[in-house]
Amino acid sequence: MTKTLTVKTSSRVELLDITHLIQKAVAESGVKSGLCMVCVPHTTAAVTINENADPDVKTDIVKELNKIVPFNDHYSHLEGNAAAHIKSSLVGASETVVVEDGSLVLGTWQGICFCEFDGPRSRKVLVKVVPG
């Protein structure tokens, strides 16, 4: 079964640590060993795994993505969110994490971050935990 989580963002571009939400979905699934797939079904948002201990890492990622893909760069897509579409493609719409003993297997400093590139909005995150 796929669980749908709701994430509310408050800025145009931001990274939110959603590790606790994903871990809760894993616990509720009852799966002790397997895989957890996390998918963001939006073309202007993404998901990534990175450091979650120092908030400056998220700030630096946002800062550099905004430099690489500026908001206004004479894009052909005229909705005003072309940069968000590009950032979403660069970061990616899904992550897969190993589950052991009913917990996500992440490195000491790793967390799962929802990446908003066209906010603020209310977004969906899909979580599927598969035994194996």
C-alpha angles and dihedrals in degrees: 000000000000118000119211116212126191120224121188117204127198105194138053090246123016144137117227124195105234097167092115091053092050092046090051090053089050091051092048091051092062091221111145099183129019141066133313115208118198119194132179109207095202131099094216100046136059145181130234142170116233143126115320101177100075114046089203089074091063090045091051093048091052092046093051095044089052089052094047094044110027120201093240119036105137093273120184092223101086102194090095095244103084091119089056091054091050094047090049091054093047095051099035139233100250147038132189121209129188116243120210128169088001093300137103112257104227132151120263094267099028127114137165114253129197108217117212115196102164107035173191093065147125107257139186128234118191119211124190120180115196123191118229 
